[in-house]
Amino acid sequence: MKNTFGTSVCTTLFGESHGAEIGAVLDGMAPGVRVDEGWIASRLALRRPAGDISTGRREADAFRIASGVKDGRTTGTPICILIPNGDARSGDYESWRGLARPGHADWTGYCKFHGFEDWRGGGHFSGRLTAPLVAAGAIAQAALAGRGIRIGTHLARAAGVEDRPFGDLEVDLAALENLPFAMLDGGAAERAQAAIRDAASAGDSVGGVLETAVLGLPAGVGEPWFDTVEGVLAHALFSIPGVKGVEFGAGFALAEMRGSGANDAFRETTGGRVATATNRAGGVNGGITNGMPLVVRCAVKPTPSIAREQETVDFLKGGNAVLELRGRHDPAIVHRARAVADAVVALALCDLLALRFGTDWLAGEKGGTP
């Protein structure tokens, strides 16, 4: 079982939803990057459930950095982050053992681990493990910020409600940094949250689309063929529970265009910088960054845990069955997943940049400040 992503800057996840602790190990991060625990806590707060549009499970996410940081700076050795689980209710899952929850990994996990897996609350497959992923990603974001690289994600669509498109990225990314519900249009945010509540009251759930933009990436990062920027980022983004589609720039819309409309014209700007007049490629040509903003979108499916009868099988006793879930579940995860997308993109980019320029490059002139 492989739980590690990355080649130079590597991230390993461990733990289970109802275990004592969950955590992450970030290995290969440059020494000297500033680690602000308040900044990490703020990223975790954006992921944490809140209000009636999220699960009733409430975890404090009181993380502890067990190694790799001294006097507020990374030491260059592996960074181990531990987060205790304090609000698990394993009894909610006892009556479902052997029933394959539609949309979940109960059956596939059983097939892979032969019944020895910790199935409570989804076990190692649970979205609960995105908490240490966000904490590790916050350190990666700080390292990137020290090199002038900024990341932000908004809900381009949630529960069928469209947000406005990205505009001035400098302004929009700053606005998103601490926005609890990451829609740039306040009216759209209210409508989307109302639609999530409607789904919850019907015992159902909804999904959406996340759009992430990255400013400040240098041109020339990535490899042709098997380690393209798109390939590495898609690999990482598909690890987020619920993500079922990833596209860059104009994405699938490019298939409906002619080349004359799809191509981004190159121009020389003031100071001799090369840029493109449009950005339908999403900041990547030939698998390599071109210096324009990187833009990637993720389709997030509706939460599979719903309070409605669903047909299934009992893979332990045999036979068909009907399942009606009880307990605490999210009517939508897309608004919480935005913090996870930021983290995953940051971790993948740190790996790509370290491979291109060397690990110490990530420390930056500022030492890494968010």
C-alpha positions as CSV (number, residue, x, y, z in Angstrom):
1,M,0.0,0.0,0.0
2,K,1.5,3.3,-1.1
3,N,0.6,6.4,0.8
4,T,3.4,8.7,-0.4
5,F,3.3,11.3,-3.1
6,G,6.3,13.1,-4.6
7,T,9.8,12.5,-5.7
8,S,11.9,15.3,-4.1
9,V,9.4,16.8,-1.7
10,C,7.4,13.8,-0.5
11,T,4.1,13.7,1.5
12,T,3.0,10.6,3.4
13,L,-0.4,10.2,5.0
14,F,-1.2,7.8,7.9
15,G,-4.0,7.0,10.2
16,E,-7.7,6.1,10.1
17,S,-10.9,8.1,10.6
18,H,-11.6,6.5,14.0
19,G,-8.1,5.8,15.1
20,A,-6.3,7.6,17.9
21,E,-4.4,10.0,15.6
22,I,-4.0,10.9,11.9
23,G,-1.0,12.6,10.5
24,A,1.4,13.4,7.7
25,V,5.1,13.3,7.1
26,L,6.6,16.0,4.8
27,D,10.0,15.0,3.7
28,G,12.5,16.9,1.5
29,M,11.3,20.4,2.4
30,A,14.1,23.0,2.4
31,P,15.6,24.1,5.7
32,G,14.8,27.6,6.8
33,V,11.2,27.8,5.7
34,R,9.1,29.8,8.2
35,V,6.5,27.6,10.0
36,D,3.7,29.7,11.4
37,E,1.3,27.5,13.5
38,G,-1.3,30.2,13.3
39,W,-1.2,30.1,9.5
40,I,-1.6,26.3,9.6
41,A,-4.5,26.6,12.0
42,S,-6.2,29.1,9.7
43,R,-6.0,26.6,6.7
44,L,-7.4,23.8,8.9
45,A,-10.2,26.1,9.9
46,L,-11.2,26.5,6.2
47,R,-11.4,22.7,5.9
48,R,-13.2,22.2,9.2
49,P,-17.0,21.6,9.1
50,A,-19.1,24.5,10.3
51,G,-22.8,25.2,10.4
52,D,-25.7,23.3,8.9
53,I,-24.1,22.8,5.5
54,S,-21.5,20.4,7.0
55,T,-21.3,17.2,9.0
56,G,-22.0,17.3,12.7
57,R,-18.7,15.7,13.5
58,R,-16.6,18.4,15.2
59,E,-12.9,18.0,15.5
60,A,-10.6,20.6,17.0
61,D,-7.7,19.6,14.7
62,A,-5.3,20.5,17.5
63,F,-2.2,19.5,15.5
64,R,1.2,18.9,16.9
65,I,4.5,19.1,15.0
66,A,6.6,16.3,16.3
67,S,9.7,16.8,14.3
68,G,11.4,18.8,11.5
69,V,10.8,22.3,12.9
70,K,12.9,24.2,15.4
71,D,12.4,27.8,16.5
72,G,9.7,28.4,13.9
73,R,11.8,27.2,10.9
74,T,12.1,23.9,9.1
75,T,15.3,22.0,9.8
76,G,15.4,20.1,6.5
77,T,14.6,16.8,8.1
78,P,11.2,15.0,7.9
79,I,8.3,17.1,9.3
80,C,5.8,14.9,11.2
81,I,2.4,16.4,11.9
82,L,0.0,14.6,14.3
83,I,-3.7,15.4,14.8
84,P,-5.8,13.5,17.4
85,N,-9.3,12.2,16.6
86,G,-11.6,13.3,19.4
87,D,-15.2,13.1,18.1
88,A,-15.5,9.7,16.4
89,R,-18.6,7.6,17.0
90,S,-17.7,4.1,15.9
91,G,-21.0,2.7,17.1
92,D,-22.8,4.4,14.3
93,Y,-21.1,2.0,11.9
94,E,-21.5,-1.3,13.6
95,S,-24.8,-2.2,12.0
96,W,-23.5,-1.4,8.5
97,R,-20.5,-3.8,8.6
98,G,-20.6,-5.9,5.4
99,L,-23.0,-3.5,3.6
100,A,-21.3,-1.8,0.7
101,R,-22.2,1.8,1.0
102,P,-22.8,3.1,-2.6
103,G,-20.1,5.5,-3.6
104,H,-17.8,4.4,-0.8
105,A,-14.7,2.2,-0.7
106,D,-16.2,-0.5,1.7
107,W,-16.2,-3.2,-1.0
108,T,-13.0,-2.3,-2.7
109,G,-11.2,-1.9,0.6
110,Y,-12.4,-5.3,1.6
111,C,-11.2,-6.8,-1.6
112,K,-7.8,-5.2,-1.3
113,F,-7.2,-5.8,2.5
114,H,-9.1,-9.1,2.9
115,G,-11.2,-7.8,5.8
116,F,-8.3,-6.7,8.0
117,E,-8.9,-3.0,7.2
118,D,-10.2,-0.5,9.8
119,W,-13.6,0.1,8.2
120,R,-15.0,2.5,10.9
121,G,-15.9,5.8,9.4
122,G,-14.2,4.9,6.1
123,G,-10.9,4.1,7.8
124,H,-7.9,5.1,5.9
125,F,-10.1,6.1,2.9
126,S,-11.9,8.8,4.9
127,G,-11.9,12.4,4.1
128,R,-10.8,12.9,7.7
129,L,-7.2,12.4,6.5
130,T,-7.4,15.6,4.4
131,A,-6.8,17.4,7.8
132,P,-3.1,16.5,8.0
133,L,-2.9,16.9,4.2
134,V,-4.0,20.5,4.7
135,A,-1.5,21.1,7.5
136,A,1.4,19.8,5.4
137,G,0.1,21.8,2.5
138,A,0.1,25.0,4.6
139,I,3.9,24.6,5.1
140,A,4.3,24.1,1.3
141,Q,2.2,27.2,0.7
142,A,4.4,29.2,3.0
143,A,7.5,28.0,1.1
144,L,5.9,29.0,-2.2
145,A,4.9,32.4,-0.8
146,G,8.5,33.1,0.0
147,R,9.2,32.7,-3.8
148,G,6.3,35.0,-4.7
149,I,3.9,32.1,-5.7
150,R,0.3,32.4,-4.5
151,I,-2.5,29.9,-4.7
152,G,-6.2,30.3,-4.3
153,T,-9.3,28.2,-5.0
154,H,-13.0,29.3,-5.4
155,L,-16.2,27.3,-5.8
156,A,-16.8,27.9,-9.5
157,R,-20.0,26.0,-9.1
158,A,-21.7,24.5,-6.0
159,A,-25.1,22.8,-5.9
160,G,-25.8,24.0,-9.4
161,V,-25.1,27.7,-8.5
162,E,-22.3,29.4,-10.6
163,D,-19.8,31.8,-9.1
164,R,-18.4,34.7,-11.1
165,P,-15.2,33.8,-13.0
166,F,-11.8,34.8,-11.8
167,G,-11.0,38.4,-12.7
168,D,-8.1,40.3,-11.3
169,L,-6.2,37.4,-9.8
170,E,-4.2,39.5,-7.4
171,V,-7.4,40.9,-5.9
172,D,-9.4,37.6,-6.1
173,L,-6.7,35.5,-4.4
174,A,-6.4,38.0,-1.6
175,A,-10.1,38.0,-1.1
176,L,-10.3,34.2,-1.0
177,E,-7.5,33.7,1.6
178,N,-9.8,33.7,4.6
179,L,-13.3,33.5,3.0
180,P,-15.2,30.8,4.8
181,F,-17.4,29.9,1.8
182,A,-15.2,30.5,-1.2
183,M,-17.4,32.2,-3.7
184,L,-16.4,35.5,-5.1
185,D,-20.0,36.6,-5.7
186,G,-21.7,37.1,-2.4
187,G,-25.2,36.6,-3.8
188,A,-24.1,33.3,-5.4
189,A,-22.6,32.2,-2.1
190,E,-26.0,32.7,-0.4
191,R,-27.9,30.8,-3.1
192,A,-25.4,27.9,-3.1
193,Q,-25.6,27.5,0.7
194,A,-29.4,27.6,0.5
195,A,-29.3,24.9,-2.1
196,I,-27.0,22.8,0.1
197,R,-29.5,23.2,3.0
198,D,-32.4,22.1,0.7
199,A,-30.5,18.9,-0.2
200,A,-29.8,18.2,3.4
201,S,-33.4,18.6,4.4
202,A,-34.3,16.0,1.7
203,G,-31.7,13.6,3.1
204,D,-29.6,14.1,0.0
205,S,-26.3,15.8,-1.1
206,V,-24.8,17.9,-3.8
207,G,-21.4,18.5,-5.5
208,G,-19.6,21.2,-7.4
209,V,-16.5,22.4,-9.2
210,L,-13.4,23.9,-7.7
211,E,-11.2,26.3,-9.7
212,T,-7.7,26.9,-8.5
213,A,-5.3,29.6,-9.8
214,V,-1.6,29.9,-9.2
215,L,0.2,33.2,-9.6
216,G,4.0,33.7,-9.9
217,L,5.1,30.4,-11.3
218,P,8.3,30.7,-13.4
219,A,8.3,29.4,-16.9
220,G,10.1,26.1,-17.6
221,V,8.8,23.9,-14.8
222,G,7.7,20.4,-15.6
223,E,8.7,17.6,-18.0
224,P,7.4,16.5,-21.4
225,W,5.5,13.2,-21.5
226,F,5.2,11.3,-18.2
227,D,5.9,14.1,-15.6
228,T,4.0,17.0,-17.2
229,V,2.7,19.7,-14.9
230,E,-0.8,18.5,-15.7
231,G,0.1,14.9,-15.1
232,V,1.7,15.5,-11.7
233,L,-1.1,17.9,-10.5
234,A,-3.9,15.6,-11.8
235,H,-2.2,12.7,-9.9
236,A,-2.3,14.7,-6.7
237,L,-5.7,16.2,-7.2
238,F,-7.4,12.8,-7.9
239,S,-6.2,11.7,-4.5
240,I,-8.7,14.1,-2.9
241,P,-11.8,12.1,-1.9
242,G,-14.7,12.9,-4.2
243,V,-12.7,14.4,-7.1
244,K,-13.9,12.7,-10.3
245,G,-12.6,15.1,-13.0
246,V,-9.7,17.4,-13.5
247,E,-9.1,19.9,-16.4
248,F,-6.7,22.7,-17.1
249,G,-7.3,26.0,-18.7
250,A,-10.3,25.8,-21.0
251,G,-10.2,22.0,-20.6
252,F,-12.9,20.1,-22.4
253,A,-14.3,23.2,-24.0
254,L,-11.2,23.2,-26.2
255,A,-12.6,20.1,-28.0
256,E,-15.4,22.3,-29.4
257,M,-13.1,25.1,-30.7
258,R,-11.1,25.5,-33.8
259,G,-7.3,26.0,-33.5
260,S,-7.7,29.7,-34.3
261,G,-9.9,30.1,-31.3
262,A,-8.1,27.7,-29.0
263,N,-4.5,28.9,-29.4
264,D,-3.1,31.6,-27.1
265,A,-1.1,34.2,-29.0
266,F,2.3,35.0,-27.7
267,R,3.2,38.7,-27.1
268,E,6.2,40.6,-25.7
269,T,5.2,42.8,-22.7
270,T,6.9,45.7,-21.1
271,G,10.3,44.8,-20.0
272,G,10.7,42.1,-22.6
273,R,8.7,39.4,-20.8
274,V,6.9,36.8,-22.9
275,A,3.2,36.3,-22.2
276,T,0.1,35.2,-23.9
277,A,-2.8,37.3,-24.9
278,T,-5.3,34.7,-23.5
279,N,-4.8,31.8,-21.2
280,R,-6.9,28.9,-22.6
281,A,-3.9,26.6,-22.0
282,G,-4.1,27.3,-18.3
283,G,-0.4,28.3,-18.0
284,V,1.0,25.1,-19.5
285,N,2.4,24.2,-23.0
286,G,4.0,20.9,-23.7
287,G,3.6,19.8,-20.1
288,I,5.8,22.8,-19.0
289,T,4.8,26.1,-17.3
290,N,4.8,29.1,-19.7
291,G,4.8,31.8,-17.0
292,M,1.1,32.6,-17.2
293,P,-1.2,31.8,-14.3
294,L,-1.8,28.1,-13.8
295,V,-5.6,27.4,-13.8
296,V,-7.0,24.0,-12.9
297,R,-10.6,22.8,-12.2
298,C,-11.8,19.8,-10.2
299,A,-15.2,18.2,-10.4
300,V,-16.3,17.1,-6.9
301,K,-19.1,14.6,-6.7
302,P,-22.1,14.8,-4.3
303,T,-21.2,13.3,-0.9
304,P,-22.1,9.6,-1.1
305,S,-23.4,9.3,2.5
306,I,-27.0,10.3,2.3
307,A,-30.0,9.7,4.6
308,R,-32.1,7.9,2.0
309,E,-32.7,4.2,1.2
310,Q,-30.2,2.8,-1.2
311,E,-29.8,-0.6,-2.8
312,T,-26.6,-2.6,-2.0
313,V,-25.2,-6.0,-1.1
314,D,-24.0,-7.6,2.1
315,F,-20.6,-8.8,1.0
316,L,-20.1,-10.7,4.3
317,K,-23.4,-12.6,4.6
318,G,-24.3,-12.6,1.0
319,G,-27.4,-11.3,-0.8
320,N,-28.9,-8.0,-1.8
321,A,-29.8,-5.5,0.9
322,V,-31.3,-2.1,1.5
323,L,-29.2,0.5,3.3
324,E,-30.4,3.6,5.1
325,L,-27.5,5.5,6.7
326,R,-27.7,7.2,10.0
327,G,-25.1,9.4,11.8
328,R,-23.4,12.6,10.8
329,H,-22.7,13.3,7.2
330,D,-21.9,16.3,4.9
331,P,-24.6,17.4,2.5
332,A,-21.7,18.8,0.5
333,I,-18.0,18.6,0.7
334,V,-17.0,20.9,-2.1
335,H,-16.8,24.0,0.1
336,R,-14.5,22.2,2.6
337,A,-12.4,20.6,-0.2
338,R,-11.2,24.1,-1.4
339,A,-8.6,24.1,1.3
340,V,-7.6,20.6,0.4
341,A,-7.1,21.7,-3.3
342,D,-4.9,24.6,-2.2
343,A,-2.8,22.2,-0.1
344,V,-2.5,19.5,-2.7
345,V,-1.5,21.9,-5.5
346,A,1.1,23.5,-3.2
347,L,2.6,20.1,-2.3
348,A,2.8,19.1,-6.0
349,L,4.3,22.4,-7.1
350,C,6.9,22.2,-4.3
351,D,8.0,18.8,-5.7
352,L,8.1,20.1,-9.3
353,L,10.0,23.2,-8.4
354,A,12.5,21.3,-6.2
355,L,13.2,18.9,-9.1
356,R,13.8,21.9,-11.4
357,F,15.8,24.3,-9.2
358,G,16.9,22.2,-6.2
359,T,15.4,21.8,-2.8
360,D,17.0,24.9,-1.2
361,W,15.3,27.1,-3.8
362,L,12.1,26.7,-1.8
363,A,13.5,28.5,1.2
364,G,13.5,31.7,-0.9
365,E,15.0,35.1,0.0
366,K,12.2,35.7,2.6
367,G,12.5,32.3,4.2
368,G,8.9,31.5,3.3
369,T,6.1,33.6,4.6
370,P,2.4,33.1,3.9
